[in-house]
C-alpha cells in the first residue's frame, strides 16, 4: 500500500509540474496546438515498456495479458474520448485537479463512478448481446513475432525506446511548426510570449 501511495505522489507531482491537468493542455492536444500531453504519453509508454520488459526478464513480474477485444476497445475509447472532451480532464488528472481545489473535476469523478456502477449492473445484458463481439486471444507484439527470452526483452525494450524517441521527434516538430507559427501570429498582433 505504501508503494502505491508513493507512486501516486510521484505521478501527481509529474502531472502538476508538467501542467498536464490543465484544460488548456487538453484542448491544445485535441487541436494539435500544444503537444505536451501526447509527448508525455509517449514518454510514459516508452519508459513503462522498458521497465516492464526488464522486470519480466529478471522474474520480478509476470505479464497477465487480457484478451484483445476490438469492440470493447472501440466503445471504451468512444466513451473515454467523449467524457474527456466534456469534462476537460482525463481520469488520471481529475483527482489531482480536485486536490488543487478545482471542483469542476469532482463532477467528472462522480459521473465516472455512476457510469461504472451502471455499466456493472447492465454488463450481463451487454455481454450476452450482439454488441459484445468476439475476443481475439491475448497477443502482445512480441508474441506475434514468436519471441521468447532475451529476444523478447530486447524487442520489447526497443519498442519502448522507440516511443521515447518519437516523443523527441514530436517535440522537434512542435518547435519547428506550431510554436513558430504562434510566434509569427503574436508578432503580427503585437503580443509577446514570455
C-alpha positions in Angstrom: 0.0 0.0 0.0 2.9 2.4 0.8 4.4 1.7 -2.6 1.2 2.6 -4.3 0.9 5.8 -2.3 4.5 6.8 -3.2 3.9 6.0 -6.8 0.7 8.1 -6.7 2.6 11.0 -5.2 5.2 10.8 -7.9 2.6 10.6 -10.6 0.7 13.5 -9.2 3.9 15.6 -8.9 4.8 14.9 -12.6 1.3 15.8 -13.7 1.3 19.0 -11.8 4.8 20.1 -12.7 4.0 19.4 -16.4 0.6 21.2 -16.2 -0.9 18.0 -17.7 -4.1 18.5 -15.8 -4.9 21.9 -17.3 -7.9 22.3 -19.7 -5.7 24.4 -22.0 -3.3 21.5 -22.4 -6.2 19.1 -23.2 -7.7 21.5 -25.7 -4.3 22.2 -27.2 -3.7 18.5 -27.7 -7.0 18.0 -29.4 -6.4 21.0 -31.7 -2.7 20.0 -32.3 -1.6 23.3 -31.0 0.0 22.1 -27.7 1.6 18.6 -27.9 2.6 18.4 -24.2 0.1 15.7 -23.4 0.9 13.5 -26.4 4.7 13.8 -25.7 4.1 12.9 -22.0 2.1 9.9 -23.0 4.8 8.7 -25.5 7.5 9.0 -22.8 5.3 7.2 -20.2 4.5 4.4 -22.6 8.2 4.1 -23.6 9.7 4.2 -20.2 6.9 1.9 -18.9 7.6 -0.7 -21.6 11.4 -0.7 -20.9 10.8 -1.1 -17.2 8.1 -3.8 -17.6 10.1 -5.9 -20.1 13.2 -5.6 -17.9 11.3 -6.6 -14.7 9.7 -9.5 -16.5 13.1 -10.7 -17.8 14.5 -10.7 -14.3 11.5 -12.5 -12.9 10.2 -9.6 -10.8 6.8 -9.6 -12.5 4.8 -11.8 -14.8 2.5 -10.5 -17.6 -1.2 -11.3 -17.4 -2.4 -10.0 -20.7 -6.2 -9.6 -21.1 -7.8 -10.8 -24.3 -7.8 -8.4 -27.3 -11.3 -7.2 -27.5 -11.8 -4.8 -30.5 -15.5 -3.9 -29.9 -14.8 -3.1 -26.3 -11.8 -1.1 -27.1 -13.7 0.9 -29.7 -16.7 1.5 -27.4 -14.4 2.3 -24.4 -12.4 4.7 -26.5 -15.6 6.5 -27.6 -16.9 6.8 -24.0 -13.4 7.9 -22.8 -12.9 10.5 -25.5 -16.4 11.9 -25.2 -16.0 12.2 -21.4 -12.6 13.8 -21.7 -13.9 16.4 -24.2 -17.0 17.1 -22.0 -15.1 17.3 -18.6 -11.8 18.6 -19.9 -9.7 16.1 -17.8 -8.6 12.6 -18.2 -9.3 10.2 -15.3 -5.8 10.4 -14.0 -5.8 14.2 -13.8 -9.2 14.6 -12.1 -8.2 13.6 -8.6 -5.2 15.9 -8.8 -7.4 18.8 -10.0 -9.7 18.2 -7.1 -6.7 18.2 -4.8 -5.8 21.6 -6.2 -9.3 22.9 -5.4 -10.8 22.7 -8.9 -14.3 21.3 -8.1 -15.4 21.0 -11.7 -13.2 17.9 -11.8 -15.2 16.4 -8.9 -18.3 16.3 -11.1 -16.2 14.2 -13.6 -15.2 11.8 -10.8 -18.8 11.4 -9.6 -20.0 10.9 -13.1 -17.4 8.3 -13.7 -18.3 6.3 -10.6 -22.0 6.5 -11.5 -21.2 5.4 -15.1 -19.1 2.5 -13.7 -22.0 1.4 -11.5 -24.5 1.5 -14.3 -22.1 -0.5 -16.6 -21.6 -3.1 -13.9 -25.4 -3.5 -13.4 -26.1 -3.9 -17.1 -22.9 -5.8 -18.0 -24.7 -9.2 -18.2 -27.2 -7.8 -20.7 -24.4 -6.3 -22.8 -22.2 -9.4 -22.5 -25.0 -11.6 -24.0 -26.0 -9.1 -26.7 -24.7 -8.8 -30.3 -22.8 -5.7 -29.2 -20.3 -7.7 -27.3 -18.4 -9.1 -30.3 -15.5 -11.6 -30.2 -12.2 -11.6 -28.3 -9.1 -12.4 -30.3 -6.8 -14.0 -27.7 -4.1 -12.2 -25.7 -1.3 -11.5 -28.1 1.5 -9.0 -27.5 3.7 -7.7 -30.3 6.5 -10.0 -29.1 4.1 -13.0 -29.1 3.0 -12.2 -32.6 6.7 -12.4 -33.6 7.1 -15.6 -31.7 9.8 -14.2 -29.5 10.9 -15.6 -26.1 13.6 -15.0 -23.5 16.2 -12.4 -24.2 14.9 -11.7 -27.8 11.5 -10.8 -26.3 13.1 -8.5 -23.8 15.3 -6.7 -26.3 12.4 -6.2 -28.8 10.1 -5.1 -26.1 12.7 -2.6 -24.8 13.4 -1.4 -28.4 9.7 -0.7 -28.9 9.6 1.2 -25.6 12.7 3.2 -26.6 11.1 4.0 -30.0 8.2 5.6 -28.2 10.6 7.8 -26.2 12.4 8.7 -29.4 9.1 9.5 -31.1 8.3 11.9 -28.2 11.5 13.8 -29.1 10.6 13.8 -32.8 7.1 15.2 -31.9 8.8 17.9 -29.7 11.0 18.9 -32.6 8.0 19.1 -35.0 6.1 21.2 -32.4 9.0 23.6 -32.0 9.6 23.9 -35.8 6.0 24.4 -36.9 3.5 25.0 -34.2 5.5 27.3 -31.9 7.0 29.2 -34.8 3.5 29.9 -36.2 2.3 31.1 -32.8 5.4 33.4 -32.6 4.6 34.9 -36.1 0.9 35.4 -35.1 1.9 37.1 -31.9 4.3 39.4 -33.7 1.6 40.4 -36.1 -0.9 41.2 -33.3 1.7 42.8 -31.0 1.6 40.1 -28.3 4.8 38.8 -26.9 5.4 35.4 -25.4 7.4 35.1 -22.2 
